[in-house]
Amino acid sequence: MSNTTPGIDPLLDGVSPLQESISSESLELSQYVRNSQHALIDRIDAYTDIINIEVGDTSLIRARNIEREFDLKQIWLKFEGSNPSGTQKDRIAFAQCLDALRREYDTITLATCGNYGAAISLAANLAGLRCIVCIPETYHTERVHEMQAQGAQILRTPGKYEDAVWYSRKLAEEESYYDANPGGNNSSIQIMAYAEIANELYDLLRDAPKIVAVPVSNGTLLAGIYRGFASLYKRGKTSRIPRFIAASSYKKNPIIYSFKKGFETCVNIEEDKIKESRINEPLINWHSFDGNEALWALQQSQGEAFDISDQKMMQYSRQLKQKEGLHVLPASTVGLAALLDRHKQHRLEGDRYVVILTGRH
């Protein structure tokens, strides 16, 4: 039996339908966490139970129909859309709220274009934390209704997403709030939360795949999964560290640009070259906050980087629905598109290939 978080608007951009379903057990645990009369160690323990119940252990599906069409075995789809708010962002949202709770913060702040704000608003509400979400004033994300329904305070900020991040960071510093933004003081917690994906893949595959294909925006997800596999390899759990394929919107991501140029560090791209669309918005930015970490992971794994068009994202989103029964956010498919483009250019041998799908549609 599950309870649906009340007051949720069914209109979304990105992940839909909204309606995060949280189990009755987790809602009961949340009541305990939110009661400051209980000992902090017990509240932390209860919130950890919520995370264990609700977040991670997402589906790993073998894409046999796509394998047949492209004559490539084995393609495994790690579907992060089965997290509570529909994306991988729940992993870092709950990890940040647990850390804030442990360090006795009462307020958490972040910047978002949509998905991360929805995830952390939910996680903060369950933890009993005040949540302040900064959103660029020109963005019209429908997910703001979810954030408000979870009790988050919305601040509209001038400029683009990067400006909203810096505004939120300054707010955290001035008001002693917990800074949940990428690339900041707590970025290592986000990277380690994403490292858990590598552990989940190992649990089911019992070794590292040959390639892991990952969508990139800020680069935190790719950096985390790489570090997870590097740790498994160093501990003697896997026979190899996978190669990584990074993919993003066509010529609109600093990590892809920097890797293709052979740069040692991630450089910004020109702001005026960034053109947002409803399809590519989850991927694009002119500054990747964990870009250096992601670029390093690509270099260390002898990986590759690909630019993917909006048209191709839509194409693979339709294919996943028709052939594998998955309703996937188009931007989430860039990893699959890149892997198959790589296979078309230089035929890949039979092995295990993992594609990270970051959101449901």
C-alpha positions in Angstrom: 0.0 0.0 0.0 1.3 3.5 -0.8 0.2 7.0 -0.1 0.5 9.8 -2.7 2.0 13.0 -1.5 -1.0 15.4 -1.3 -1.5 18.7 -3.1 0.4 17.7 -6.3 -0.3 19.3 -9.6 -0.4 16.8 -12.5 1.2 19.2 -15.0 5.0 18.7 -15.5 7.8 19.6 -17.8 10.4 16.9 -17.9 9.1 14.1 -15.6 5.4 13.3 -15.6 3.1 12.6 -14.1 4.2 14.4 -11.0 2.7 12.5 -8.1 5.6 11.1 -6.1 4.4 8.0 -4.3 5.9 7.5 -0.9 5.1 4.4 1.1 3.0 4.7 4.3 6.0 3.3 6.2 8.2 6.2 5.0 5.5 8.7 5.9 5.4 7.3 9.4 9.2 7.5 9.7 9.0 11.1 8.5 6.8 12.0 11.4 9.4 10.6 13.7 12.3 12.5 11.9 10.4 15.8 12.0 9.9 15.6 15.8 12.9 17.4 17.3 12.1 16.0 20.7 13.6 12.7 19.6 17.3 12.1 19.9 19.2 13.2 16.8 20.9 9.8 16.3 17.4 8.2 16.2 16.1 10.8 13.8 19.1 10.2 11.5 18.5 6.4 11.7 14.9 6.9 10.8 15.7 9.1 7.8 18.3 6.6 6.6 15.5 4.0 6.7 13.4 6.3 4.4 16.3 6.5 2.0 16.8 2.7 2.0 13.1 2.2 1.3 12.5 4.8 -1.3 15.8 5.7 -3.2 18.0 3.6 -5.4 18.0 0.0 -6.4 16.5 1.1 -9.6 15.6 -1.2 -12.5 18.2 -2.8 -14.7 16.6 -4.0 -17.9 18.2 -5.9 -20.8 17.2 -4.2 -24.0 16.8 -7.3 -26.2 14.7 -5.7 -28.9 17.2 -2.9 -29.4 20.0 -5.5 -29.3 18.4 -7.3 -32.2 17.9 -4.2 -34.2 21.4 -3.0 -33.9 23.1 -6.4 -33.6 24.9 -5.6 -30.4 24.9 -7.7 -27.2 24.4 -7.0 -24.3 22.7 -3.6 -23.8 21.5 -3.0 -20.2 19.3 0.0 -19.3 19.7 1.4 -15.8 16.4 3.2 -15.4 16.6 6.0 -12.8 13.0 7.0 -13.5 11.9 4.6 -10.8 13.2 6.9 -8.0 10.4 8.8 -6.1 10.4 12.0 -8.1 11.3 10.3 -11.4 15.0 11.1 -11.9 18.4 10.2 -10.5 18.4 13.5 -8.6 16.6 11.8 -5.7 19.9 10.1 -4.9 21.8 13.3 -4.2 18.7 15.2 -2.8 18.2 12.6 0.0 22.0 12.3 0.6 22.2 16.1 1.0 19.2 16.3 3.4 20.7 13.4 5.5 23.9 15.3 5.8 22.1 18.6 6.6 20.1 16.7 9.3 23.2 15.1 10.7 25.0 18.5 10.9 21.9 20.1 12.5 21.0 22.6 9.8 17.4 23.7 9.7 17.4 25.2 6.1 18.7 23.9 2.8 19.1 25.9 -0.4 19.8 25.0 -4.0 19.3 26.3 -7.6 17.4 24.3 -10.2 15.8 24.3 -13.6 13.2 21.8 -12.4 14.1 18.2 -11.5 16.6 18.7 -8.7 14.3 21.2 -7.1 11.4 18.7 -7.1 13.6 16.0 -5.7 15.1 18.0 -2.9 11.8 19.7 -1.9 10.4 16.2 -1.4 13.5 15.0 0.5 13.6 18.1 2.7 9.9 17.9 3.5 10.4 14.3 4.7 13.3 15.4 6.8 11.5 18.4 8.3 14.0 20.9 6.8 13.1 24.3 5.4 13.9 24.4 1.7 14.7 27.5 -0.4 14.8 26.9 -4.2 16.3 29.4 -6.6 15.0 29.3 -10.1 16.0 31.6 -13.0 13.2 34.2 -13.5 13.0 33.4 -17.2 12.4 29.7 -16.7 8.9 28.4 -16.7 9.2 24.9 -15.2 5.9 23.3 -14.3 7.7 21.4 -11.5 7.5 24.6 -9.3 4.0 23.4 -8.3 5.5 20.2 -6.8 8.1 22.2 -4.9 5.5 24.5 -3.4 3.3 21.6 -2.6 6.2 20.1 -0.6 6.5 23.4 1.3 9.6 24.8 -0.5 10.1 28.6 -0.8 10.7 29.7 -4.4 13.1 32.6 -5.2 13.1 33.8 -8.8 16.6 35.0 -9.6 18.0 37.1 -12.5 20.1 35.5 -15.3 20.5 31.9 -16.2 20.9 28.6 -14.2 24.6 29.3 -13.4 23.6 32.7 -11.9 21.0 31.0 -9.8 23.6 28.6 -8.4 25.9 31.5 -7.4 23.0 33.4 -5.9 22.0 30.3 -3.8 25.6 29.7 -2.7 25.9 33.3 -1.5 22.6 33.0 0.3 23.9 29.8 2.1 27.1 31.6 3.1 25.4 34.7 4.4 22.5 33.0 6.2 24.4 29.8 7.3 22.1 27.6 5.3 23.1 24.2 4.0 24.5 24.6 0.4 23.1 21.7 -1.8 24.4 23.2 -5.1 26.7 21.3 -7.4 30.4 22.1 -7.4 30.2 23.6 -3.9 31.5 22.6 -0.4 29.2 19.5 -0.4 29.8 18.3 -3.9 31.7 15.3 -2.7 28.5 14.0 -1.0 26.7 14.2 -4.4 29.5 12.3 -6.1 29.5 9.5 -3.6 25.7 9.3 -3.8 26.0 8.6 -7.5 28.8 6.2 -6.9 26.2 3.9 -5.4 24.9 3.3 -9.0 28.2 1.4 -9.7 27.6 -0.8 -6.6 24.0 -1.6 -7.8 25.3 -2.5 -11.3 28.0 -4.8 -9.7 25.4 -6.5 -7.5 23.5 -7.6 -10.6 26.2 -8.0 -13.2 28.9 -9.3 -10.9 31.6 -7.4 -12.8 32.0 -4.1 -14.5 30.5 -3.6 -18.0 32.8 -2.8 -20.9 31.2 0.7 -21.4 28.9 2.9 -19.3 27.1 5.6 -21.3 26.0 8.6 -19.3 24.1 11.8 -20.0 26.1 14.9 -18.8 25.1 18.4 -17.7 27.1 19.4 -14.7 29.1 16.1 -14.8 28.3 15.0 -11.2 26.6 11.8 -12.3 29.4 10.6 -14.6 32.1 11.5 -12.0 30.2 9.6 -9.3 29.7 6.4 -11.3 33.3 6.4 -12.4 34.5 6.8 -8.8 32.2 3.9 -7.7 33.7 1.6 -10.3 37.3 2.7 -9.5 36.7 1.8 -5.9 35.3 -1.6 -6.8 38.3 -2.3 -9.0 40.8 -1.2 -6.3 39.0 -3.5 -3.8 39.4 -6.4 -6.2 35.6 -6.8 -6.8 35.8 -6.2 -10.6 38.2 -7.3 -13.3 38.2 -3.8 -14.9 37.0 -0.2 -14.8 34.6 0.5 -17.6 35.2 3.0 -20.3 32.8 5.9 -20.1 30.8 7.5 -22.9 29.6 11.1 -22.1 26.8 12.5 -24.2 24.9 15.8 -24.2 23.0 18.3 -26.3 24.7 19.2 -29.6 27.5 21.6 -29.0 25.9 22.9 -25.8 28.0 21.3 -23.0 31.4 22.3 -21.7 32.5 18.7 -20.8 31.9 17.4 -24.3 33.5 20.5 -25.8 36.6 20.3 -23.6 37.1 16.6 -24.1 36.9 16.8 -27.8 39.4 19.7 -27.8 41.8 17.7 -25.7 41.8 20.2 -22.8 43.2 19.1 -19.5 40.5 21.1 -17.6 36.9 21.9 -18.4 36.4 25.3 -20.0 33.2 27.3 -20.3 31.5 27.8 -23.6 30.1 31.1 -24.9 26.8 32.0 -23.3 25.3 33.3 -26.5 25.7 30.0 -28.2 23.4 28.3 -25.7 19.9 27.8 -27.2 17.5 26.1 -24.9 14.6 24.0 -26.1 12.0 21.9 -24.2 14.0 18.8 -25.2 17.6 19.8 -24.4 17.0 22.0 -21.3 18.0 19.2 -18.7 21.4 18.9 -20.4 22.7 22.3 -21.4 24.8 24.9 -19.6 27.7 27.2 -20.4 29.5 26.2 -17.1 29.6 22.6 -15.8 30.0 22.8 -12.0 31.6 19.3 -11.7 33.1 19.5 -15.2 36.7 18.9 -14.1 35.7 15.7 -12.2 33.8 14.4 -15.2 36.5 15.3 -17.7 39.0 13.5 -15.5 36.8 10.4 -15.4 36.6 10.4 -19.2 40.3 10.8 -19.5 41.2 8.1 -16.9 38.8 5.6 -18.5 39.9 6.3 -22.1 36.3 7.3 -22.8 34.6 9.2 -25.6 32.2 12.1 -25.9 29.3 12.7 -28.2 27.0 15.6 -29.2 23.4 14.5 -29.7 20.6 16.5 -31.5 17.1 17.1 -30.2 15.8 15.1 -33.1 17.8 12.1 -32.2 16.7 12.4 -28.5 13.1 12.3 -29.6 13.8 9.3 -32.0 15.4 7.2 -29.2 12.7 8.2 -26.7 10.1 6.8 -29.1 12.2 3.7 -29.8 12.5 2.9 -26.1 8.7 3.2 -25.7 7.9 1.1 -28.7 10.6 -1.6 -28.3 11.2 -1.8 -24.6 8.0 -0.3 -23.1 9.9 2.5 -21.3 8.5 6.0 -21.1 11.8 8.0 -20.9 12.5 11.7 -20.9 14.0 12.5 -24.4 17.1 14.1 -22.9 17.7 10.9 -20.9 18.4 9.0 -24.1 21.6 10.7 -25.1 23.7 8.0 -23.6 21.9 5.3 -25.7 22.2 7.4 -28.8 25.9 7.9 -28.3 26.6 4.2 -27.6 24.7 3.2 -30.8 26.5 5.9 -32.8 29.8 4.5 -31.5 28.7 1.0 -32.6 27.8 2.3 -36.1 31.2 4.0 -36.5 33.3 1.2 -35.1 31.6 -2.1 -34.5 31.6 -3.1 -30.8 32.2 -6.7 -29.8 29.8 -8.7 -27.8 30.1 -7.7 -24.1 28.1 -5.9 -21.5 27.2 -2.3 -22.1 25.2 -0.2 -19.6 23.2 2.9 -20.5 22.1 5.3 -17.7 18.5 6.5 -18.4 18.1 9.5 -16.0 14.4 10.2 -16.1 10.9 9.1 -16.9 8.5 10.9 -19.2 
